[in-house]
């Protein structure tokens, strides 16, 4: 799996610098800060995919489990400095921390187990997390955060040779984890992805391109269900849908049911995996 990096270092002296595209929130009730933590993020692109999802939200916890500061970066290739006292810290990062899309903890209520979930009517985007412990002293120290993608991406779905008289086709995949904690732990088992397909000009192909739905990993081996009008065809995958993989599904409707082939690819994400689905009349259930 490809791992992205965020580099952090402590600086012994100098004025605190903040770039114009970042915003810092600090706990002013905390003790006097006499050291500085300098954060540098780096990213590049591969096949058009940004390595680090933005915006990024940084949370810094002291040894008493108190969140002492947060920092938001709108761009990846930027740097900023945080004033801290000497001591032990846990630093957490969320990539793709879009306030309009996600419910994110604030400085006042942030805990390592704070839940990050989509707002009502929203879905996850490209989401990454990272964590590392650091000892802040007056000496020069360095820390590297390894950003890991926490979602898979449903790219496209196509069902071919569907009877011409068919009026609707949709595909559902479940269950997925439905939320993630600030510390990167997934929880909940109610996540579901449903895609309504569109009838194509030939009358027998139904598809949805550029689906681009991001989901947390599946809870075990998920079930893929294809709804063709009032009939449902279901299949339990042979493997989990894991994070950092793109998913495409191509299926063919036959007299005995639906035969599906699917791929989980890791182009610019992770290692390539291939899974195949076979749908037959034996797996059909009527609503």
N, C-alpha and C positions, 0 to 999 in steps of 0.2 A: 504494500500500500504506500502511496506517495505521502510523505510527511512534509508539511510546510513548516517554516521556522520563523520565530520572532525573537530578536536578540535584545537582552536587557543588560545594562551595566550600571554600577554605582559610580558616582563621581565624587571626589573629595571636596571640591570647592567649585565656585562659579555661580553666576546668577541663574535662577530657574528660567528655563526657556520653554515656551509653548508655541507650537506652530499655529497658524491661523485656522487650520482645519480641524483643530481638536478643542475639546471642552473638558475641563477638570472640575470635579466637585470634591471638596475636602471637609472632613469633620473638624470644625474649628474648636470643638471642646476638648480635643485630644491634646496631650502634652506637647511641649515645644519641640519642633523638628530641627535637627541639627545635621542631617545627612541628606543626600539626594539620590534618587533612583532614576537613571536615564534610560528611557525605552526607545529602541529603534526597531521599526518594522520594515521588512523587505519583502517584495513580491516580484514575480515575473509572470509571463504568460506563456502557455503552451497550447497550441491549437485554438487560440482565442479564449481559453479559460484562465481567469485570474487565479493565481495560486492562493491568495488570502482573500476571503470574503470580507467585504466591508459594508457598513461601518463596523469598527471594532470597539468593544467595550472592555475596559480593563478594571478589575476589582482587586484591591489590595487589602488583605486581612492581617492584623497583628497577631501576636502570640496568645492574646486573650479572645480570639475568634471574632474580633470587632472589625468591621469594614471601615477603614480609616480614610480611604479615598477611592474615587472612581475617575476614569478618564475615557473619553470617547474620541475616536479618530475617524474622520470621514474618508481618509485615503490611507493606503497601505504604506507607501514609501515616505514616511514622515517620522519625526522624532520629537520627544518631549521629555521633560524632567519633572519628577515628583519629589517634594521635600518630605523626608521622613526622619524619625529618630532612629538611632542605632537599635538593632534587634532582629528577631526572626519574623519572617513574613511568608504568607502564601499569596501568590499572584495567580489570578484566574483571568482568562481572556475568552470573549465570545466574539467570533467572527460572523458577520451577517446580522449584527444586532440592530435591526431596524425597528425603531420605536413605533412606527405606524403599523408594522406587521406583528410584532411580538410584545407580550407583556414581560417586561424586564424588571429585575429588582433595582431599587434606588439605593442611594447611600444609606438612608435612614433604616431601610428594612432588609438590606442584603444579608443573606446568610449563605454558607457554602451549600446548603441544601435548598436554597430558594428555587422555586419552580419557574421554568421558562416555557411558555406555551403561546400558541397563536391567539391573537385577538379574535373576537367574535366575527365570523365571516371571512377570516383571513386564513392563510396556510403558511407553513414554513417555507423559507427560501433556502438558499445555500447557507448552511450553518456549520460553524467550526467551533471547537473548544480547545482550551489548553490550560495546563496548570504546572506550576513549579514552585518549589520552596527556595527562599533566598535569605541569606544573612546580610543585613545592611550594616556596614561599618564605615569608618573614615578612610579605609583603604580602598583601592580600586578592585571591584569585584565584577564578575560577569555571570549572566544567567541566560540560558536559552529556553524559550518556550516552544514546544513542538505542537503546531496546530494540526488537529485531526478533524477531518470532515465527519459529521455525525449523521448525515442523511444520504439516502439513495435518491436517484432521480428517474421518474417515469418519463421516458422520452417520446415514444410514439406507440400507437396500437392500431393494428390493421386486421380486419376479418374479411376474408374473401369467399366468393361463391355462395353468398347468402341468397336464399330464394327471393326472387324479384318482388313478391308481394309483401315482404317484410316491411314493417313500418317503423321499428325502432330496435336499436342494438346498443347495449352498454356493457362495460366491463368493470367489475369491482374486485379489489384486492384487499384482504384483511386476514388477521389483525396486524396492525403496526403499533409500536409504542406511541403514546399520544402526547407525552411531555418529557422534558429533560431538565435535570437539575443543574445549577450553576457549576457543580463539581463534575459534570459530564455524565452522570448516571441517568439512564433512561428509565421511565416508569410508565405505568398505565398500559392497558391492553385494548383500548377502544378506538385506536386509529384505523381509518378506513379510507381508501382511495376509490372513487367512482368516476368513470369517464364516459360521457355520452358520445357515441361515434356518429359520424356524418355520412349519409349516403352519397356515393360518388356517381359520376355521370354514367358509368356502365350499368348501374342499377343493382349490381351484385356485390360490390365492394363497399365496406363500411370502414371508415378510418378516422383517426384523429392524429394529425401530425403536430409537432411542436407542443406536445402536452406539457412538458417541463413542470411536472408536479414533484415537489420535494417531500419525502417522507422520512421519518425516523426509521430505523431498522424494523423488520418484521419481528413479531413475537413468535419465535419458533418458525415452523414451516407454514407459510400463509396459504390461504385458499383463494384461488382465482375463479371468479364466477362470471359467466357470459350470459347475459339476458338477451334472448332473441324473441321479441314480442312477449308472449306469456310463458315461454319456456326458459329454464335456467340450466346451464351446464356448469358443473363444478369440478375442480381439480385441486388436490393438495400438492403443493410443490415438493420436490425432492430435497430442496435445500432452502435455507433462509435467504431472505433478501437483505444483504448486509450493507452497511454504510460504505460510501465512497465508490459506488458502482452505478452505472447508468443502465436502465432497463428498457428493452424494446420487446414488444409482443407482436407476433405475426401469426394469424390463424386462418384455417380453411374449413368452411362448413361442408359437411358431407351428409349423405342420407342417414348415416348412423349417428351423426352428432357433429361435433366440432373438433378438428385436429389443430392444435396450437403448437407453434414453435416459438420459443422466446430466448432472448439472449440478455445476459447481464455483462456489459462491457466496461472496461476500465480505461477507455481512451481519455487521457489527460487526467484521470482520476486514480484508479487502482488497477490491479492485475485483472486480466480478462477472464470471465467465467461464462460458460454456456449452459443453459438449462432448457429442456424440451418438455412441452406439455401435450398430452394426448387426451382429447375430449371425445367421448363416444356416447351413443344413445343410452348406455348403461348408467351413465352418470347424470342423466337428465332428471330434473324434478319439475313438476308443474306447480304453478302458483295457485 
